[in-house]
Structures are given as C-alpha cells and as structure tokens.
Amino acid sequence: MGWRTKPVVHSLIRNPSEPTVSSTESPTESQDIDTRRRRALYRAEHRGTKEMDLVLGPYAKARLAEMPEASLTLFEALLLEPDPELQEMFLGVRQPAEKFLGLVREIRAFHGLPEARH
C-alpha cells in the first residue's frame, strides 16, 4: 500500500462567501469603522521602533474609540509614514506635512510636550 495524500488547499484561494475588495475601493468603503479602529490601534502600538510605540500607542488607545471617521482616516494616513520621519515630526526637527500639522500638535499635547518651533 502506498501513501495517500490529501489535496492541499491553499489559504490564498478566496472563499466565495467572503466579500471581495476591489483595488478601487477605499478602506472606508470596505471595512466597518470598528475594524479600522482595531487595526489602527494595533499598528500604533506595534511600530518599527519602541519610541514610536510609546508615542502613538497610548494616544491611539485613549482617543480611537471616540475618533470620528475623518480623523481616523487622517490617523491611518499618519501611520503609513516611516518611523524616522514621524520621530522627527514629534521631536520638532521636521515640519509635518500640512495635512498632519493639527494631528501632530494634538499628539504632542496629549503627551504634555510643548508646541514645536520650526
């Protein structure tokens, strides 16, 4: 008797009952806001550097639950920035992009840091 193997079912095969996300859909359209908040919290607490974990994680934990959708979208965009650039923004070495200016000020204030001078 020879060995019989079962066919391998790859996890990359899509389950037909799961909704698909087209590349043209924004995260806002394809995910509910609670899922987005959980993902943003995880990404804020698990950055590439411990310093950014400590800056973004506590802020996210305290504020994400009541954050409006537009603010969440901006926070998600901030999380896409590389850690070295974020660190420079929070230390006041680099001027944040105009769209992040208010959010960076808010996070600095959350941690009791003075307003950065550029």
matplotlib code that plots the C-alpha trace (Angstrom):
import matplotlib.pyplot as plt

x = [0.0, 1.3, 0.9, -2.2, -2.0, -4.9, -5.0, -3.6, -6.0, -4.1, -5.1, -4.8, -7.9, -10.8, -13.8, -16.8, -18.9, -16.3, -16.8, -14.1, -12.4, -11.6, -8.4, -10.6, -12.5, -11.1, -10.7, -13.6, -16.0, -14.7, -14.3, -16.5, -15.2, -14.6, -12.3, -10.4, -10.0, -8.7, -6.2, -5.1, -4.6, -2.5, -0.4, 0.1, 1.3, 3.5, 5.6, 9.2, 10.7, 9.9, 9.9, 7.0, 5.2, 5.3, 4.2, 1.4, 0.2, -1.1, -2.6, -4.4, -5.6, -7.1, -8.6, -9.5, -12.8, -14.4, -12.5, -14.7, -14.2, -12.5, -10.0, -9.5, -8.7, -6.1, -4.6, -4.4, -2.5, -0.1, 0.6, 1.8, 4.7, 8.1, 9.1, 12.2, 10.1, 7.4, 10.0, 11.5, 7.9, 7.2, 10.6, 10.1, 13.1, 10.9, 7.8, 4.9, 3.1, 0.2, -2.4, -0.7, 0.0, -3.0, -2.8, 0.9, 0.1, -2.7, -0.5, 2.3, -0.2, -1.5, 1.9, 2.4, 5.1, 5.3, 4.5, 7.4, 9.2, 10.3]
y = [0.0, 3.4, 6.6, 8.6, 12.3, 14.7, 17.5, 20.7, 23.6, 26.9, 29.7, 32.0, 30.6, 33.0, 31.8, 32.7, 33.7, 36.4, 39.8, 41.0, 44.3, 45.9, 47.9, 51.0, 50.8, 52.8, 51.2, 53.3, 51.6, 48.1, 47.9, 48.9, 51.6, 49.3, 47.1, 50.1, 51.4, 48.0, 47.8, 51.4, 50.6, 47.6, 49.5, 52.4, 50.0, 47.8, 50.2, 49.6, 51.5, 51.4, 55.2, 55.4, 52.6, 54.8, 58.0, 56.6, 53.6, 55.4, 58.2, 55.7, 53.7, 56.8, 58.5, 56.0, 54.9, 58.3, 59.4, 60.5, 58.7, 61.7, 61.9, 58.1, 58.3, 61.0, 59.0, 55.9, 58.0, 59.2, 55.6, 55.0, 57.4, 55.9, 55.9, 58.1, 60.8, 60.5, 60.8, 63.9, 65.4, 64.7, 65.9, 69.1, 68.6, 68.3, 70.3, 67.9, 67.9, 70.4, 67.7, 66.2, 69.5, 69.5, 65.8, 66.0, 69.0, 67.1, 64.0, 66.2, 68.0, 64.6, 63.7, 67.1, 68.2, 71.9, 73.1, 72.6, 75.5, 75.2]
z = [0.0, -0.9, 0.9, 0.1, 0.3, 0.6, -1.8, -0.4, -0.1, -0.2, 2.1, -0.9, -2.5, -1.8, 0.0, -2.3, 0.8, 1.8, 0.3, -2.1, -2.0, -5.3, -5.7, -6.4, -3.1, -0.2, 3.2, 4.4, 2.0, 2.6, 6.3, 9.2, 11.5, 14.4, 12.4, 11.2, 14.8, 15.9, 13.1, 13.7, 17.4, 16.6, 14.1, 16.5, 19.3, 17.1, 15.1, 13.9, 16.8, 20.5, 20.6, 18.2, 20.0, 23.1, 21.3, 19.1, 21.1, 24.3, 22.2, 20.0, 23.0, 24.6, 21.5, 18.8, 20.5, 20.0, 17.0, 14.1, 10.8, 9.1, 11.9, 11.8, 8.1, 8.8, 11.7, 9.4, 6.8, 9.6, 10.5, 6.9, 7.4, 8.2, 11.8, 11.4, 9.7, 12.4, 15.1, 13.6, 13.4, 17.1, 18.2, 16.3, 14.0, 10.9, 10.0, 9.5, 6.2, 6.3, 6.5, 9.6, 11.4, 13.6, 14.4, 15.3, 17.6, 19.2, 19.9, 21.3, 23.6, 24.7, 25.9, 27.5, 25.0, 24.2, 20.7, 18.3, 16.9, 13.3]

ax = plt.figure().add_subplot(projection="3d")
ax.plot(x, y, z, "-o")
ax.set_aspect("equal")
plt.show()
